[in-house]
């Protein structure tokens, strides 16, 4: 009887852990919007285009665009992974503002940091960020952004 209870408990714990992993991996369905994701991908594409020196070649620009939009080219992925350490997104909203500032920071392995900024309506930011900025009383929220092949 005890073994059955232990097995049932293990099954419940396993289901909870798997559900949490799926939520984190998929962002829980609320961690991005089309507008935000489009801006991030465009900013990363511009920066990487300059860093990888692909702007003179249409074929390389096309490969980079496809790679960042979910169709990874493994050679390009390797080059990007060698150069980029992390991409972070900072959201800033003050109580008197109806929108928020979004700052993308791309950190390179050599220590360089490149940034891009934009203002977005609150409904275009992830729901968890919106809750933190409106209900939680925070003025800043930070989230990591992963390349499509790392999600």
N, C-alpha and C positions, 0 to 999 in steps of 0.2 A: 504494500500500500504506500509506504514511504517513497519507494522508487518511482511509482506513478506520479506522485506529487512533485518529486524532484524533476522528473522528465517534463512535466507540464510547465513547471517554473522555468526551466531552461528553454523550452519552446517559446514561451512568452517573452523572455529576455532577448532571445535571438530575433524575434519578429520586431521588437522595439528597436534594437540596434540596427537592423537592416533598414527599417523605415527612416531612421535618422540619417543614415548614410545616403540613402536615395534623396532625401530632402536637401542635404548639403550639396550633393553632386549636381542636382538639377536646380538648385536655387529655390526649391520649394514652390516654383511657379511664380514667385513674386519678386525675384531678385533682379529683374531687368525689364525694360520696356523697349519697344522697337526703336523709339527715338533715342534713348540713352545708348543702347547697344550699337546703333548705327553711327552715332557720334564717336563712341569709343573706338570702334573698328576703323573709322575714317582717320581719326587722330593717330592711331597706332600705325596705320598704313602709311600716312604721310611721313611720320618719323622714321619708320623702318625703311621706307623707300630711299630716304636720304642716307641713312646709316649703311644700308646694304648697297647703295649706289645703283639702284635699278631703274631710275627714272629715265635714262636714255634709251632703254630697251623696252618696247611694248610687250614682248613676250614675258619678260621678267616681271613687269608691272602686273600683267594678267595672272601669272603664277602667284605673286604675293597676294593679290586681291582674293583669289580663290582659296589660298591657304588660310587667310584670316577669316574667311567666311564659311569655313567648315569642310573644305576639300583640300586637305593638307598634301603638300608636295614634300616628301621626306627629306630631300636635300635642303630645301629652304627651311624646313622645321629645324634641322640640325644647326644651320647657320644662325637662326633666330635664338635658339636655346643657348648657343655658345655666347651670344652677346647680351641678351636681356636677362637680368636677375629677377625682376618683379615689376608688376604694374599695379599701382594702387590708385583708388579713386577716393577723393575726399569731398564730402558734401558739407556745405556751410549755409546755415539759415539763421537769421536773426528774427526775433519776435515781430518786428514791425514790417517784415518783408513777406510778400505772398509767394515768392519763388525761392530758389536756392542756387548758390554758386556750386559748380561742379569742377573739380580740379583733378586732372589725370596726371600722374607722375610715373614716368617710365624710368626705372633704375637699371643701369647697365652694369655688367660685371666689372668694368674698369673704373667704376665709381661715378661716372657721369650720370646726371639726372636731367631729363627733358620733361617739360610740362606743357599741358594744353588746358585752357579754361573755357567755361561756358556757363550760362545761366539757363536753368530749366524750370518749368512749372513743377510744383510739388507732385502732381499726378504722374509725371514722367520718371520720377525716381523710384527705386525699389520700395515696396510696401514696408519692409522692416526699417529702412532708413527714414521713410516718411513718419512712421510711428515714433522713432527715436527723436526726430526733430520737432514733432508737434506735441506728442503726449508725454515723452520722457523728459522734456525740458532741456535736452542737449542742443547746443548750437553747431556741433560738428559730429560727423559720423564718418567712419572709414571702412572701406571694403576693398578686398583684393579682387583683381580681375584676372581670370585665367584665359589663356589662348584656347580656341575651340578643341584642339587635339588633346588638351590636358583636362578637360571636363569629364 
